[in-house]
């Protein structure tokens, strides 16, 4: 570890954080190197303006080159205006003293990708607990090979696919090809959101770390722990160790424990979630505290589309339980694994027997997505104009929970129990042999 600072009670203020960043950078021995910083997009809470300024100020003279690559996964590319706002700069500042360049990752552009390895079928079976039975090619953005040093920068929150974000997740799926995007997300869906969200060590994290072993360029992670908009921790060093230490603090700060479940949860989405593809996190983080037969409402009047990237496919598939797909695998096996994973994560857990789908809870959209579309995609609908979040506040004793700015804080029961997934799922552990979710 190069630097490890974590605070449970008191946040790290801006001045102290700037100093910690400069101290960490000075210890990374980056003089004379070509450096690529891999950073999150605007759908993550992180003080990117402070980090961008610290890197540019500290390395403008020492480094041979400093550029930035936005780890979009399959998110839409950011335009110049969005990038400037995200980094807290203007057009003139973007160039900087050494003409700093900023790139979007393009997951679906084969000319921008390079195959760096293959995880054989036998190893994949072992990694996934026999849930995945196939060879897995590992592709990554080939731009990284133009640099001597990679910096992986981003926050560590509970996450529905990898347990906790951060570390090598900025490689896979951050700047990877579609194979690892789809495989990692679908493996997480097979394991189910309640069983993986907020779990530090799990098969998907092992898969990502294994894929990262094919990257030979030296990498350093800057892992931040946030509570709301405040920095609580900064861990800099080896990507695996830094992420693990950050996850330890995040587990204490970003998981809220409730004594009971609720029959109604109003989960309000922050403005940074511009589509349901990311706004679905408002469901992922709250599923454990909704009682059987309860209702979770995603309240986001500003969300008007499902996904600019995957919307057409999601409308074809709809939102369904995991076993709805598994019991009809021949019908769905050629859809991208990330699409199926998003679908079942939003719908939640439940049963699919004899052609009848019974979700454990009802998921309702109170967004700008029309009622007709909600019905078509198999989700409930409420008119957001008829909802006043204040009416849901301070009613926990009645079984009603209001969560403002949802999506990054995980809610669990205080006794550690989860919905009875093993009872609901009869296909547990059978996986999808020979699947094709590319």
C-alpha positions in Angstrom: 0.0 0.0 0.0 1.2 3.5 -0.9 -1.4 5.3 1.2 -4.3 4.1 3.4 -6.5 6.7 5.2 -10.1 5.9 6.3 -12.4 7.8 8.6 -15.7 6.4 10.0 -17.0 9.4 11.8 -15.3 12.5 10.3 -15.2 13.2 6.6 -12.0 14.2 4.8 -12.4 17.8 3.8 -11.3 19.2 0.4 -8.0 20.7 1.5 -6.9 17.5 3.4 -8.0 15.4 0.4 -6.0 17.4 -2.0 -3.0 17.0 0.2 -3.5 13.2 0.4 -3.8 13.0 -3.4 -0.6 14.9 -3.9 1.2 12.8 -1.2 0.0 9.6 -2.9 1.0 10.7 -6.4 4.4 11.8 -5.2 5.0 8.2 -3.8 3.9 6.5 -7.0 7.3 7.2 -8.7 5.7 8.4 -12.0 8.5 10.7 -13.2 9.2 10.4 -16.9 6.4 7.9 -17.5 3.5 7.9 -19.9 0.4 7.6 -17.7 -3.2 6.7 -18.4 -5.7 7.4 -15.7 -8.8 5.2 -16.0 -11.7 7.0 -14.4 -15.5 6.6 -13.9 -18.2 8.5 -15.8 -20.7 10.8 -14.2 -22.9 8.0 -12.9 -20.7 7.5 -9.9 -20.3 9.9 -6.9 -16.7 10.9 -6.8 -14.9 14.3 -6.6 -13.4 14.0 -10.1 -12.6 17.8 -10.4 -10.3 17.5 -7.3 -8.7 14.3 -8.6 -8.3 15.7 -12.1 -6.7 18.9 -10.9 -4.4 17.0 -8.4 -3.1 14.7 -11.1 -2.6 17.4 -13.7 -0.8 19.7 -11.2 1.4 17.0 -9.8 2.3 15.3 -13.0 2.4 18.1 -15.6 6.1 18.5 -15.1 7.2 15.0 -13.9 5.3 12.8 -16.3 6.1 12.4 -20.0 2.5 12.1 -20.8 -0.8 12.1 -18.9 -4.2 11.1 -20.5 -7.6 10.0 -19.2 -9.8 7.1 -20.3 -13.4 7.1 -19.2 -14.4 3.5 -18.1 -17.9 3.5 -19.5 -18.6 -0.2 -19.7 -21.5 -0.1 -22.1 -22.7 3.4 -21.0 -23.1 6.0 -23.6 -20.0 8.1 -24.5 -19.8 11.5 -22.8 -19.7 14.5 -25.0 -17.3 17.4 -24.5 -19.7 19.4 -22.4 -20.4 16.5 -20.1 -16.7 15.7 -19.8 -15.9 19.3 -18.9 -18.6 19.4 -16.3 -17.6 16.0 -14.9 -13.9 17.1 -14.5 -14.7 20.7 -13.5 -12.7 22.3 -16.4 -13.3 24.5 -19.4 -12.1 24.0 -23.0 -8.8 25.8 -22.3 -8.0 23.9 -19.1 -8.7 20.6 -20.8 -5.6 20.8 -22.9 -3.4 21.8 -20.0 0.4 22.3 -20.2 1.0 19.0 -21.9 -2.1 18.7 -24.0 -3.9 16.2 -21.8 -6.2 14.0 -23.9 -9.5 12.5 -22.6 -11.0 9.4 -24.3 -14.3 7.5 -24.1 -14.1 3.8 -24.0 -16.1 2.1 -26.8 -16.9 -1.4 -25.8 -18.5 -2.3 -29.2 -15.7 -1.1 -31.4 -13.6 -4.1 -32.3 -10.8 -1.9 -33.8 -10.3 -0.4 -30.3 -10.0 -3.7 -28.5 -7.2 -6.3 -28.2 -7.4 -9.9 -27.0 -4.9 -10.4 -24.2 -5.8 -13.9 -23.0 -8.3 -16.7 -22.6 -9.8 -18.3 -19.5 -10.3 -21.9 -20.4 -13.5 -23.8 -19.8 -12.2 -25.9 -17.0 -11.0 -22.8 -15.1 -14.2 -21.0 -15.8 -16.2 -23.9 -14.3 -14.1 -23.7 -11.2 -14.3 -19.9 -10.9 -18.1 -19.8 -11.3 -18.9 -22.9 -9.2 -20.0 -24.7 -12.4 -22.5 -21.9 -13.3 -20.5 -21.1 -16.5 -19.1 -23.8 -18.8 -17.3 -22.2 -21.7 -14.0 -20.7 -22.8 -13.9 -17.0 -22.1 -11.8 -14.7 -24.3 -10.4 -11.6 -22.5 -10.4 -8.3 -24.6 -9.5 -4.9 -23.4 -9.2 -1.4 -24.8 -5.9 -1.5 -26.7 -5.1 2.1 -25.9 -3.6 1.0 -22.6 -0.6 -0.4 -24.4 0.5 3.1 -25.4 1.4 3.9 -21.7 3.9 2.8 -19.1 1.7 3.2 -16.1 -2.1 2.8 -15.5 -4.0 4.5 -12.6 -7.4 3.0 -11.8 -9.4 5.7 -10.1 -12.9 5.5 -8.6 -15.2 5.0 -5.6 -15.9 1.7 -3.8 -19.6 1.1 -3.2 -21.7 -2.1 -2.7 -22.4 -3.4 -6.1 -24.9 -5.9 -7.6 -22.4 -7.6 -10.0 -19.1 -7.6 -8.2 -20.1 -7.2 -4.5 -18.1 -4.0 -4.2 -16.9 -1.8 -7.0 -13.4 -0.5 -7.5 -10.0 -2.0 -8.3 -9.8 -4.1 -11.4 -13.5 -3.5 -12.1 -12.2 -0.5 -14.0 -10.6 -3.0 -16.5 -13.5 -5.5 -16.5 -16.1 -4.4 -17.4 -14.9 -0.8 -17.4 -12.8 -0.8 -20.5 -13.3 -4.4 -21.7 -14.9 -5.9 -24.7 -18.5 -7.3 -24.7 -17.4 -10.8 -23.7 -16.4 -9.9 -20.2 -19.1 -7.3 -19.8 -21.8 -9.9 -20.6 -20.2 -12.8 -18.7 -19.5 -10.9 -15.5 -23.0 -9.4 -15.3 -24.7 -12.7 -16.1 -22.7 -14.6 -13.6 -23.7 -12.0 -11.0 -27.4 -12.5 -12.0 -27.1 -16.3 -11.7 -25.8 -15.8 -8.2 -28.6 -13.2 -7.6 -28.4 -9.7 -6.4 -29.2 -10.3 -2.7 -26.5 -13.0 -2.5 -23.7 -10.8 -4.1 -24.4 -7.2 -3.3 -22.2 -6.0 -0.5 -20.2 -9.3 -0.4 -16.5 -8.7 -0.5 -15.2 -12.0 -1.8 -17.3 -13.7 -4.5 -17.0 -15.5 -7.9 -17.4 -12.4 -10.0 -14.6 -10.6 -8.2 -12.4 -13.6 -8.6 -13.2 -13.7 -12.4 -12.3 -10.0 -12.8 -9.1 -10.4 -10.9 -8.2 -13.4 -13.0 -8.9 -11.5 -16.2 -6.7 -8.6 -14.9 -3.8 -11.0 -14.6 -3.4 -10.8 -18.4 -2.7 -7.1 -18.2 1.1 -6.7 -17.9 1.3 -2.9 -17.6 1.9 -1.7 -14.0 -1.3 -0.6 -12.4 -2.1 1.4 -9.2 -5.5 1.9 -7.8 -6.9 5.1 -6.2 -9.9 3.7 -4.3 -12.2 6.2 -2.6 -14.8 5.5 0.0 -17.7 8.0 -0.1 -20.6 8.6 2.2 -23.1 10.6 0.2 -20.9 13.4 -1.3 -18.2 13.3 1.3 -14.9 11.5 1.1 -14.3 9.1 4.0 -11.4 7.1 2.8 -8.6 7.0 0.2 -6.6 3.8 -0.4 -3.8 3.8 -3.0 -1.7 0.8 -4.0 -2.0 -2.6 -5.6 -5.5 -2.8 -7.1 -6.5 -5.9 -5.3 -5.3 -4.8 -1.8 -6.4 -1.2 -2.2 -9.9 -2.3 -3.3 -10.2 -4.8 -0.4 -9.2 -2.3 2.2 -11.7 0.3 0.7 -14.4 -2.3 0.6 -13.9 -3.0 4.3 -14.6 0.7 5.1 -17.4 0.9 2.6 -19.1 -2.1 4.2 -19.3 -0.1 7.4 -20.3 3.2 5.9 -22.4 2.3 2.8 -24.6 -0.5 4.3 -27.7 0.5 6.3 -29.2 -2.1 8.6 -33.0 -2.1 9.3 -34.8 -4.0 12.0 -37.7 -4.8 9.8 -38.9 -5.1 6.2 -41.3 -2.7 4.6 -44.5 -3.2 2.6 -43.8 0.0 0.6 -40.5 1.5 -0.3 -40.2 4.8 -2.3 -36.7 4.8 -3.8 -35.8 8.2 -5.3 -33.2 8.3 -8.0 -30.5 11.0 -8.1 -30.2 13.1 -11.2 -26.9 11.3 -12.2 -29.0 8.3 -13.2 -30.4 9.5 -16.6 -31.9 6.2 -17.7 -33.3 3.0 -16.1 -30.1 1.1 -17.0 -28.4 3.0 -14.2 -31.6 3.9 -12.3 -32.1 0.2 -11.6 -29.6 0.6 -8.8 -32.5 2.1 -6.8 -34.0 -1.4 -6.8 -30.8 -3.4 -6.4 -29.8 -1.7 -3.2 -33.2 -2.0 -1.5 -34.5 -5.4 -2.5 -33.6 -7.1 0.8 -35.7 -4.8 3.0 -39.0 -5.1 1.0 -41.3 -7.7 2.5 -42.8 -10.6 0.5 -45.6 -9.2 -1.5 -44.4 -5.6 -0.9 -43.9 -2.8 -3.4 -40.8 -0.9 -4.4 -41.3 2.3 -6.3 -38.5 3.8 -8.3 -39.3 7.5 -8.3 -37.4 9.4 -11.0 -39.5 11.9 -13.0 -36.3 12.8 -14.9 -35.7 9.3 -16.3 -37.4 9.1 -19.7 -35.8 6.1 -21.4 -34.8 2.6 -20.5 -31.3 2.6 -22.1 -29.8 4.6 -25.0 -27.5 1.6 -25.6 -29.6 -1.5 -24.9 -33.2 -0.1 -24.9 -34.3 -2.0 -28.0 -33.2 -5.3 -26.7 -34.6 -4.7 -23.2 -38.0 -3.9 -24.8 -37.8 -7.2 -26.6 -36.9 -9.2 -23.5 -38.9 -7.3 -20.9 -38.1 -7.5 -17.1 -38.3 -11.0 -15.7 -37.1 -13.3 -13.0 -33.9 -15.2 -13.4 -35.6 -18.6 -13.7 -37.9 -17.2 -16.4 -34.8 -17.0 -18.6 -33.2 -20.3 -17.4 -36.3 -22.4 -18.0 -36.6 -21.0 -21.5 -32.9 -20.8 -22.3 -33.1 -21.7 -26.0 -35.3 -18.7 -26.4 -33.0 -16.2 -24.6 -29.5 -17.7 -25.0 -28.5 -15.3 -27.8 -29.3 -12.1 -25.9 -26.4 -10.3 -24.3 -25.8 -11.5 -20.8 -25.7 -7.9 -19.5 -29.2 -7.2 -20.8 -30.6 -10.4 -19.1 -28.8 -9.5 -15.9 -30.2 -6.0 -15.8 -33.6 -7.4 -16.5 -33.6 -9.9 -13.7 -31.9 -7.6 -11.2 -34.6 -5.0 -11.7 -37.4 -7.5 -11.5 -35.9 -9.2 -8.4 -36.2 -12.7 -7.2 -39.2 -15.0 -7.3 -40.6 -18.2 -8.8 -41.3 -19.4 -12.4 -43.2 -22.7 -12.4 -45.4 -24.2 -15.1 -45.2 -21.1 -17.1 -46.3 -18.8 -14.2 -44.0 -16.0 -13.1 -44.4 -14.9 -9.4 -42.0 -12.1 -8.4 -41.4 -11.9 -4.6 -42.1 -8.1 -4.7 -43.8 -5.7 -7.2 -41.5 -3.2 -8.9 -43.2 0.0 -10.0 -41.8 2.8 -12.2 -42.8 6.4 -11.3 -40.6 7.9 -14.1 -41.0 9.7 -17.4 -41.3 6.3 -19.1 -44.9 6.0 -20.3 -47.5 3.7 -18.8 -47.9 1.8 -22.1 -44.1 1.0 -22.2 -44.0 0.0 -18.5 -46.8 -2.5 -19.2 -45.0 -3.8 -22.2 -41.7 -4.4 -20.4 -43.5 -6.1 -17.5 -43.1 -3.5 -14.8 -45.7 -1.5 -12.8 -46.5 2.1 -13.4 -47.4 5.1 -11.2 -47.8 8.7 -12.4 -44.8 10.6 -10.8 -46.9 13.8 -10.8 -49.2 12.1 -8.3 -46.4 11.3 -5.9 -45.2 13.6 -3.2 -42.1 12.0 -1.5 -42.8 14.0 1.6 -45.9 11.9 2.2 -43.7 8.8 2.5 -41.3 10.3 5.0 -41.1 9.3 8.7 -43.5 6.4 8.4 -41.3 3.5 9.0 -43.5 2.3 11.9 -46.3 2.0 9.4 -44.1 -0.2 7.1 -43.3 2.6 4.7 -39.7 3.6 3.9 -38.5 6.6 2.0 -34.9 6.6 0.6 -33.7 9.8 -1.0 -30.8 9.7 -3.5 -30.9 5.9 -3.7 -28.5 3.7 -5.6 -25.2 3.7 -3.7 -26.2 2.7 -0.2 -27.2 -0.9 0.3 -30.1 -1.7 2.7 -30.1 -5.0 4.6 -31.8 -6.4 7.6 -30.1 -6.0 10.9 -30.1 -9.8 11.7 -28.3 -10.4 8.4 -31.0 -12.5 6.9 -31.9 -12.5 3.2 -35.1 -13.4 1.3 -35.4 -17.2 1.1 -33.7 -17.5 -2.3 -33.1 -21.2 -2.0 -36.8 -21.8 -1.4 -37.7 -19.7 -4.4 -35.2 -21.0 -6.8 -35.2 -24.7 -7.6 -32.5 -24.4 -10.3 -29.9 -23.0 -8.0 -26.4 -24.1 -9.1 -27.3 -25.6 -12.5 -26.1 -22.6 -14.5 -26.3 -22.3 -18.3 -24.0 -24.9 -19.9 -22.8 -23.9 -23.4 -24.4 -20.5 -23.1 -23.9 -17.9 -25.8 -24.4 -14.5 -24.2 -21.9 -12.5 -26.2 
